[in-house]
Amino acid sequence: MQRVRVGPLDAEQQGAIADLFGAVRLPGEYATVSMTDLDAVLNDVIGCTAYEVVEQLVGPIGDRAAERRSAAAERNRLWAWLSGHEVVRAQPALQTWVASTRRNGLIERSVERTRAVLDQALCVLGELPGVGTPLPVFVDSVLSDPHGLDEGTRLHTMVVRALAAVYGIDPPSDAGQLRALWDRAGIADDELSSTVLAAGLRITTEGDVIGRILHMCAEAGHAAALTLQQLRASSRIVDAPDRVWVVENPSVLALALARFGARCPPMICTSGWPSSAGVRLLQQLSKAGTRSLVRCGSAPSAYLRRETQLPASVVEFLDSNSNKSGLGGVCAARVFPSFPVTGTCATLDGENLVWSPREAARGTPAQPTGRRVR
């Protein structure tokens, strides 16, 4: 600041300014004061600058411009940390949540407070999907506070909005939608709402209905919907396929069943982020020695590997083309390896099948060629 305009000035004040600067005329009702001239006069009279005089009168004066720059830099560091966090990098769909959180601004205008809540939210998201654990138990294990995600808290709102971004849906507007969202994230308040789809999966279990349901549906060329209750009641799998294809999109499962019917190879559909039922089924198959071939984007792959705790010896994550929406955005023609990306030949159970994209568009089933594949 180089100059200051002061006023309105009464006669006494006009005279004081004229005396201070040694002016021969009064300045008028308003006066423009040069800070350089004022500093020179004060230095000559009392040995202080105007800045030092004001500090003695009112206390320390901050550099507001510098403070604003520092605050802006601190906010930018916060949002850069959030955008680059490993949980956000592993799940690109969270970038929309990051942008929304940034637009909402700081909590209580505090970077420190905002980062603390965000850190808790990321800890929660990093442990999802769960395996059907009740919400208070899950939160206590992650945050050491069973009420940490109570409805109405900032943290609860933040996590719910993040999950909605992951699944590409609007935030829940009622209790039913909220329960459904938690269930999709593997936090189920009952064992019937969490399900997983399977097709062509023939397994033998010890004395429960899972094996019979899967066999009947596979023989009929239908998909089976297994509940978490059924899977929890299931005993050890004693006979399972050597490998199973794991996909995200139910339309891929429908396409496979339409093409191959009762000859559909073993497939599991997670319908995006694996539910509690999906996690449990994959864990049971892993214990039985089944190798899971996962066709999905890199982000859900990372979560699937960690949350199912599948050892590297029984899981393989295959390349696929996924769009920017994250979960559930896999191109169906590339997800299921028995369908060619280009060309006209597919392979199923060692037999060559003729299949082309044009025939697929017309709904023509794949036809055997009679040639075996070694």
Contacts in CASP RR format, 6 or more apart in sequence:
PFRMAT RR
TARGET T0000
AUTHOR 0000-0000-0000
METHOD contacts of the structure
MODEL  1
MQRVRVGPLDAEQQGAIADLFGAVRLPGEYATVSMTDLDAVLNDVIGCTA
YEVVEQLVGPIGDRAAERRSAAAERNRLWAWLSGHEVVRAQPALQTWVAS
TRRNGLIERSVERTRAVLDQALCVLGELPGVGTPLPVFVDSVLSDPHGLD
EGTRLHTMVVRALAAVYGIDPPSDAGQLRALWDRAGIADDELSSTVLAAG
LRITTEGDVIGRILHMCAEAGHAAALTLQQLRASSRIVDAPDRVWVVENP
SVLALALARFGARCPPMICTSGWPSSAGVRLLQQLSKAGTRSLVRCGSAP
SAYLRRETQLPASVVEFLDSNSNKSGLGGVCAARVFPSFPVTGTCATLDG
ENLVWSPREAARGTPAQPTGRRVR
1 35 0 8 1.000
2 34 0 8 1.000
2 35 0 8 1.000
2 36 0 8 1.000
3 32 0 8 1.000
3 33 0 8 1.000
3 34 0 8 1.000
3 35 0 8 1.000
4 32 0 8 1.000
4 33 0 8 1.000
4 35 0 8 1.000
5 30 0 8 1.000
5 31 0 8 1.000
5 32 0 8 1.000
5 33 0 8 1.000
6 17 0 8 1.000
6 30 0 8 1.000
6 31 0 8 1.000
6 32 0 8 1.000
6 33 0 8 1.000
7 13 0 8 1.000
7 29 0 8 1.000
7 30 0 8 1.000
7 31 0 8 1.000
8 29 0 8 1.000
8 30 0 8 1.000
9 17 0 8 1.000
9 27 0 8 1.000
9 28 0 8 1.000
9 29 0 8 1.000
9 30 0 8 1.000
9 31 0 8 1.000
11 26 0 8 1.000
14 26 0 8 1.000
14 27 0 8 1.000
14 28 0 8 1.000
14 29 0 8 1.000
14 31 0 8 1.000
15 26 0 8 1.000
17 23 0 8 1.000
17 26 0 8 1.000
17 27 0 8 1.000
17 31 0 8 1.000
17 33 0 8 1.000
18 24 0 8 1.000
18 25 0 8 1.000
18 26 0 8 1.000
18 27 0 8 1.000
20 41 0 8 1.000
21 37 0 8 1.000
21 41 0 8 1.000
35 50 0 8 1.000
38 50 0 8 1.000
39 49 0 8 1.000
39 50 0 8 1.000
39 51 0 8 1.000
42 48 0 8 1.000
42 49 0 8 1.000
42 50 0 8 1.000
42 53 0 8 1.000
43 49 0 8 1.000
46 53 0 8 1.000
48 56 0 8 1.000
51 61 0 8 1.000
54 61 0 8 1.000
55 61 0 8 1.000
74 111 0 8 1.000
75 106 0 8 1.000
75 111 0 8 1.000
78 106 0 8 1.000
78 111 0 8 1.000
78 114 0 8 1.000
78 115 0 8 1.000
78 118 0 8 1.000
79 98 0 8 1.000
79 102 0 8 1.000
81 115 0 8 1.000
82 88 0 8 1.000
82 98 0 8 1.000
82 101 0 8 1.000
82 102 0 8 1.000
82 118 0 8 1.000
83 95 0 8 1.000
83 98 0 8 1.000
85 122 0 8 1.000
87 94 0 8 1.000
87 122 0 8 1.000
87 125 0 8 1.000
87 126 0 8 1.000
88 94 0 8 1.000
88 95 0 8 1.000
88 98 0 8 1.000
88 122 0 8 1.000
90 299 0 8 1.000
90 302 0 8 1.000
90 303 0 8 1.000
91 125 0 8 1.000
91 166 0 8 1.000
91 299 0 8 1.000
91 300 0 8 1.000
91 303 0 8 1.000
91 326 0 8 1.000
92 299 0 8 1.000
92 324 0 8 1.000
92 326 0 8 1.000
93 165 0 8 1.000
93 166 0 8 1.000
93 167 0 8 1.000
93 168 0 8 1.000
93 299 0 8 1.000
93 325 0 8 1.000
93 326 0 8 1.000
93 327 0 8 1.000
94 125 0 8 1.000
94 162 0 8 1.000
94 165 0 8 1.000
94 166 0 8 1.000
96 165 0 8 1.000
97 161 0 8 1.000
97 162 0 8 1.000
97 165 0 8 1.000
97 166 0 8 1.000
100 161 0 8 1.000
100 165 0 8 1.000
101 118 0 8 1.000
101 158 0 8 1.000
101 161 0 8 1.000
105 114 0 8 1.000
106 113 0 8 1.000
106 114 0 8 1.000
107 113 0 8 1.000
107 114 0 8 1.000
107 117 0 8 1.000
107 154 0 8 1.000
117 154 0 8 1.000
117 155 0 8 1.000
117 158 0 8 1.000
118 158 0 8 1.000
120 143 0 8 1.000
120 148 0 8 1.000
120 155 0 8 1.000
121 155 0 8 1.000
121 158 0 8 1.000
121 159 0 8 1.000
121 162 0 8 1.000
123 142 0 8 1.000
123 143 0 8 1.000
124 139 0 8 1.000
124 142 0 8 1.000
124 143 0 8 1.000
124 149 0 8 1.000
124 155 0 8 1.000
124 159 0 8 1.000
125 159 0 8 1.000
125 162 0 8 1.000
125 163 0 8 1.000
127 138 0 8 1.000
127 141 0 8 1.000
127 142 0 8 1.000
128 163 0 8 1.000
128 185 0 8 1.000
128 186 0 8 1.000
128 187 0 8 1.000
128 273 0 8 1.000
128 303 0 8 1.000
128 307 0 8 1.000
129 184 0 8 1.000
129 185 0 8 1.000
129 186 0 8 1.000
129 273 0 8 1.000
129 274 0 8 1.000
129 275 0 8 1.000
129 276 0 8 1.000
129 279 0 8 1.000
129 303 0 8 1.000
129 307 0 8 1.000
130 138 0 8 1.000
130 185 0 8 1.000
130 186 0 8 1.000
130 187 0 8 1.000
130 276 0 8 1.000
130 279 0 8 1.000
130 307 0 8 1.000
131 186 0 8 1.000
131 276 0 8 1.000
131 279 0 8 1.000
131 280 0 8 1.000
131 307 0 8 1.000
132 186 0 8 1.000
132 187 0 8 1.000
132 188 0 8 1.000
132 194 0 8 1.000
132 228 0 8 1.000
132 276 0 8 1.000
133 141 0 8 1.000
133 186 0 8 1.000
133 187 0 8 1.000
134 187 0 8 1.000
134 189 0 8 1.000
135 149 0 8 1.000
135 182 0 8 1.000
135 187 0 8 1.000
135 189 0 8 1.000
136 146 0 8 1.000
136 147 0 8 1.000
137 146 0 8 1.000
138 187 0 8 1.000
139 145 0 8 1.000
139 146 0 8 1.000
139 147 0 8 1.000
139 148 0 8 1.000
139 149 0 8 1.000
140 146 0 8 1.000
143 149 0 8 1.000
148 155 0 8 1.000
148 156 0 8 1.000
149 155 0 8 1.000
149 156 0 8 1.000
149 159 0 8 1.000
150 156 0 8 1.000
151 178 0 8 1.000
160 171 0 8 1.000
160 172 0 8 1.000
160 178 0 8 1.000
160 181 0 8 1.000
161 171 0 8 1.000
163 181 0 8 1.000
163 184 0 8 1.000
163 185 0 8 1.000
164 170 0 8 1.000
164 171 0 8 1.000
164 172 0 8 1.000
164 181 0 8 1.000
166 273 0 8 1.000
166 326 0 8 1.000
166 327 0 8 1.000
167 181 0 8 1.000
167 184 0 8 1.000
167 272 0 8 1.000
167 273 0 8 1.000
167 327 0 8 1.000
168 325 0 8 1.000
168 327 0 8 1.000
169 181 0 8 1.000
172 178 0 8 1.000
172 180 0 8 1.000
172 181 0 8 1.000
179 189 0 8 1.000
179 193 0 8 1.000
180 193 0 8 1.000
182 188 0 8 1.000
182 189 0 8 1.000
183 189 0 8 1.000
183 193 0 8 1.000
183 194 0 8 1.000
183 275 0 8 1.000
183 276 0 8 1.000
184 273 0 8 1.000
184 275 0 8 1.000
185 273 0 8 1.000
186 194 0 8 1.000
186 274 0 8 1.000
186 275 0 8 1.000
186 276 0 8 1.000
186 279 0 8 1.000
187 276 0 8 1.000
188 194 0 8 1.000
188 228 0 8 1.000
188 275 0 8 1.000
188 276 0 8 1.000
191 227 0 8 1.000
191 228 0 8 1.000
191 229 0 8 1.000
191 232 0 8 1.000
192 227 0 8 1.000
192 228 0 8 1.000
192 229 0 8 1.000
193 228 0 8 1.000
194 227 0 8 1.000
194 228 0 8 1.000
194 275 0 8 1.000
194 276 0 8 1.000
194 277 0 8 1.000
194 278 0 8 1.000
195 225 0 8 1.000
195 226 0 8 1.000
195 227 0 8 1.000
195 228 0 8 1.000
195 275 0 8 1.000
195 277 0 8 1.000
196 225 0 8 1.000
196 226 0 8 1.000
196 231 0 8 1.000
196 268 0 8 1.000
196 269 0 8 1.000
196 270 0 8 1.000
196 271 0 8 1.000
196 274 0 8 1.000
196 275 0 8 1.000
196 277 0 8 1.000
196 278 0 8 1.000
196 281 0 8 1.000
197 223 0 8 1.000
197 224 0 8 1.000
197 225 0 8 1.000
197 226 0 8 1.000
197 250 0 8 1.000
197 253 0 8 1.000
197 268 0 8 1.000
197 269 0 8 1.000
197 271 0 8 1.000
198 214 0 8 1.000
198 217 0 8 1.000
198 223 0 8 1.000
198 224 0 8 1.000
198 226 0 8 1.000
198 266 0 8 1.000
198 267 0 8 1.000
198 268 0 8 1.000
198 269 0 8 1.000
198 281 0 8 1.000
199 217 0 8 1.000
199 218 0 8 1.000
199 221 0 8 1.000
199 222 0 8 1.000
199 223 0 8 1.000
199 224 0 8 1.000
199 253 0 8 1.000
199 256 0 8 1.000
199 257 0 8 1.000
199 264 0 8 1.000
199 266 0 8 1.000
199 267 0 8 1.000
199 269 0 8 1.000
200 214 0 8 1.000
200 217 0 8 1.000
200 218 0 8 1.000
200 221 0 8 1.000
200 262 0 8 1.000
200 264 0 8 1.000
200 265 0 8 1.000
200 266 0 8 1.000
200 267 0 8 1.000
201 214 0 8 1.000
201 218 0 8 1.000
201 224 0 8 1.000
201 241 0 8 1.000
201 244 0 8 1.000
201 266 0 8 1.000
201 267 0 8 1.000
201 268 0 8 1.000
202 211 0 8 1.000
202 214 0 8 1.000
202 215 0 8 1.000
202 218 0 8 1.000
202 241 0 8 1.000
202 266 0 8 1.000
203 210 0 8 1.000
203 211 0 8 1.000
203 214 0 8 1.000
203 237 0 8 1.000
203 239 0 8 1.000
203 240 0 8 1.000
203 241 0 8 1.000
203 285 0 8 1.000
203 288 0 8 1.000
204 211 0 8 1.000
204 237 0 8 1.000
204 238 0 8 1.000
204 239 0 8 1.000
204 240 0 8 1.000
205 211 0 8 1.000
205 234 0 8 1.000
205 235 0 8 1.000
205 236 0 8 1.000
205 237 0 8 1.000
205 238 0 8 1.000
206 235 0 8 1.000
206 236 0 8 1.000
206 238 0 8 1.000
207 235 0 8 1.000
208 230 0 8 1.000
208 233 0 8 1.000
208 234 0 8 1.000
208 235 0 8 1.000
209 230 0 8 1.000
209 233 0 8 1.000
210 226 0 8 1.000
210 230 0 8 1.000
210 231 0 8 1.000
210 234 0 8 1.000
211 234 0 8 1.000
213 224 0 8 1.000
213 226 0 8 1.000
213 230 0 8 1.000
214 224 0 8 1.000
214 226 0 8 1.000
217 223 0 8 1.000
217 224 0 8 1.000
218 224 0 8 1.000
218 262 0 8 1.000
218 264 0 8 1.000
219 262 0 8 1.000
220 262 0 8 1.000
221 257 0 8 1.000
221 261 0 8 1.000
221 262 0 8 1.000
221 264 0 8 1.000
222 257 0 8 1.000
223 253 0 8 1.000
223 254 0 8 1.000
223 257 0 8 1.000
223 269 0 8 1.000
226 277 0 8 1.000
226 281 0 8 1.000
227 277 0 8 1.000
228 275 0 8 1.000
228 276 0 8 1.000
228 277 0 8 1.000
228 280 0 8 1.000
231 277 0 8 1.000
231 278 0 8 1.000
231 280 0 8 1.000
231 281 0 8 1.000
231 284 0 8 1.000
232 280 0 8 1.000
234 284 0 8 1.000
236 287 0 8 1.000
236 288 0 8 1.000
237 284 0 8 1.000
237 285 0 8 1.000
237 287 0 8 1.000
237 288 0 8 1.000
238 288 0 8 1.000
239 288 0 8 1.000
240 285 0 8 1.000
240 288 0 8 1.000
240 289 0 8 1.000
240 290 0 8 1.000
241 266 0 8 1.000
241 290 0 8 1.000
242 290 0 8 1.000
242 291 0 8 1.000
243 266 0 8 1.000
243 290 0 8 1.000
243 291 0 8 1.000
243 292 0 8 1.000
243 293 0 8 1.000
244 266 0 8 1.000
244 267 0 8 1.000
244 268 0 8 1.000
244 285 0 8 1.000
244 290 0 8 1.000
244 291 0 8 1.000
244 292 0 8 1.000
244 293 0 8 1.000
245 265 0 8 1.000
245 266 0 8 1.000
245 267 0 8 1.000
245 268 0 8 1.000
245 293 0 8 1.000
245 295 0 8 1.000
245 336 0 8 1.000
245 337 0 8 1.000
246 267 0 8 1.000
246 268 0 8 1.000
246 269 0 8 1.000
246 270 0 8 1.000
246 282 0 8 1.000
246 292 0 8 1.000
246 293 0 8 1.000
246 294 0 8 1.000
246 295 0 8 1.000
246 296 0 8 1.000
246 304 0 8 1.000
247 253 0 8 1.000
247 267 0 8 1.000
247 268 0 8 1.000
247 269 0 8 1.000
247 270 0 8 1.000
247 295 0 8 1.000
247 296 0 8 1.000
247 330 0 8 1.000
247 335 0 8 1.000
247 336 0 8 1.000
248 269 0 8 1.000
248 270 0 8 1.000
248 271 0 8 1.000
248 272 0 8 1.000
248 295 0 8 1.000
248 296 0 8 1.000
248 297 0 8 1.000
248 300 0 8 1.000
248 327 0 8 1.000
248 328 0 8 1.000
248 329 0 8 1.000
248 330 0 8 1.000
248 335 0 8 1.000
249 269 0 8 1.000
249 271 0 8 1.000
249 272 0 8 1.000
249 328 0 8 1.000
249 329 0 8 1.000
249 330 0 8 1.000
249 332 0 8 1.000
249 335 0 8 1.000
250 269 0 8 1.000
250 271 0 8 1.000
251 332 0 8 1.000
252 269 0 8 1.000
252 295 0 8 1.000
252 330 0 8 1.000
252 332 0 8 1.000
252 335 0 8 1.000
252 336 0 8 1.000
253 267 0 8 1.000
253 269 0 8 1.000
255 332 0 8 1.000
255 336 0 8 1.000
255 339 0 8 1.000
255 360 0 8 1.000
256 264 0 8 1.000
256 265 0 8 1.000
256 267 0 8 1.000
256 336 0 8 1.000
256 338 0 8 1.000
257 264 0 8 1.000
258 363 0 8 1.000
258 365 0 8 1.000
259 339 0 8 1.000
259 355 0 8 1.000
259 360 0 8 1.000
259 365 0 8 1.000
259 366 0 8 1.000
260 338 0 8 1.000
260 348 0 8 1.000
260 366 0 8 1.000
263 348 0 8 1.000
263 349 0 8 1.000
265 338 0 8 1.000
265 348 0 8 1.000
265 349 0 8 1.000
266 290 0 8 1.000
267 336 0 8 1.000
268 278 0 8 1.000
268 281 0 8 1.000
268 282 0 8 1.000
268 292 0 8 1.000
270 278 0 8 1.000
270 296 0 8 1.000
270 300 0 8 1.000
270 304 0 8 1.000
271 328 0 8 1.000
272 296 0 8 1.000
272 300 0 8 1.000
272 327 0 8 1.000
272 328 0 8 1.000
273 300 0 8 1.000
273 303 0 8 1.000
273 327 0 8 1.000
274 282 0 8 1.000
274 300 0 8 1.000
274 303 0 8 1.000
274 304 0 8 1.000
274 307 0 8 1.000
274 308 0 8 1.000
279 307 0 8 1.000
279 308 0 8 1.000
282 292 0 8 1.000
282 304 0 8 1.000
282 308 0 8 1.000
282 310 0 8 1.000
283 308 0 8 1.000
283 309 0 8 1.000
283 310 0 8 1.000
285 292 0 8 1.000
286 292 0 8 1.000
286 308 0 8 1.000
286 309 0 8 1.000
286 310 0 8 1.000
286 311 0 8 1.000
286 314 0 8 1.000
286 315 0 8 1.000
289 314 0 8 1.000
290 314 0 8 1.000
291 314 0 8 1.000
291 315 0 8 1.000
291 316 0 8 1.000
292 310 0 8 1.000
292 314 0 8 1.000
292 315 0 8 1.000
292 316 0 8 1.000
293 316 0 8 1.000
293 318 0 8 1.000
293 337 0 8 1.000
294 301 0 8 1.000
294 304 0 8 1.000
294 315 0 8 1.000
294 316 0 8 1.000
294 317 0 8 1.000
294 318 0 8 1.000
295 318 0 8 1.000
295 320 0 8 1.000
295 330 0 8 1.000
295 334 0 8 1.000
295 335 0 8 1.000
295 336 0 8 1.000
295 337 0 8 1.000
296 304 0 8 1.000
296 317 0 8 1.000
296 320 0 8 1.000
296 322 0 8 1.000
296 327 0 8 1.000
296 328 0 8 1.000
296 330 0 8 1.000
296 335 0 8 1.000
297 320 0 8 1.000
297 322 0 8 1.000
297 326 0 8 1.000
297 330 0 8 1.000
298 317 0 8 1.000
299 326 0 8 1.000
299 327 0 8 1.000
300 326 0 8 1.000
300 327 0 8 1.000
301 317 0 8 1.000
304 310 0 8 1.000
304 315 0 8 1.000
304 317 0 8 1.000
305 315 0 8 1.000
305 317 0 8 1.000
308 315 0 8 1.000
318 337 0 8 1.000
320 330 0 8 1.000
320 331 0 8 1.000
320 334 0 8 1.000
320 335 0 8 1.000
321 330 0 8 1.000
321 331 0 8 1.000
321 334 0 8 1.000
322 328 0 8 1.000
322 329 0 8 1.000
322 330 0 8 1.000
322 331 0 8 1.000
323 329 0 8 1.000
323 331 0 8 1.000
333 339 0 8 1.000
333 341 0 8 1.000
333 357 0 8 1.000
333 360 0 8 1.000
334 341 0 8 1.000
338 346 0 8 1.000
338 347 0 8 1.000
338 348 0 8 1.000
338 353 0 8 1.000
339 346 0 8 1.000
339 355 0 8 1.000
339 360 0 8 1.000
340 346 0 8 1.000
340 355 0 8 1.000
343 356 0 8 1.000
344 354 0 8 1.000
344 355 0 8 1.000
344 356 0 8 1.000
345 352 0 8 1.000
345 353 0 8 1.000
345 354 0 8 1.000
345 355 0 8 1.000
346 352 0 8 1.000
346 353 0 8 1.000
346 354 0 8 1.000
346 355 0 8 1.000
346 366 0 8 1.000
347 353 0 8 1.000
347 373 0 8 1.000
348 366 0 8 1.000
350 372 0 8 1.000
350 373 0 8 1.000
350 374 0 8 1.000
351 368 0 8 1.000
351 369 0 8 1.000
351 370 0 8 1.000
351 371 0 8 1.000
351 372 0 8 1.000
351 373 0 8 1.000
352 368 0 8 1.000
352 369 0 8 1.000
352 370 0 8 1.000
352 371 0 8 1.000
352 372 0 8 1.000
352 373 0 8 1.000
353 366 0 8 1.000
353 367 0 8 1.000
353 368 0 8 1.000
353 369 0 8 1.000
354 366 0 8 1.000
354 367 0 8 1.000
354 368 0 8 1.000
354 369 0 8 1.000
355 366 0 8 1.000
355 367 0 8 1.000
359 366 0 8 1.000
END
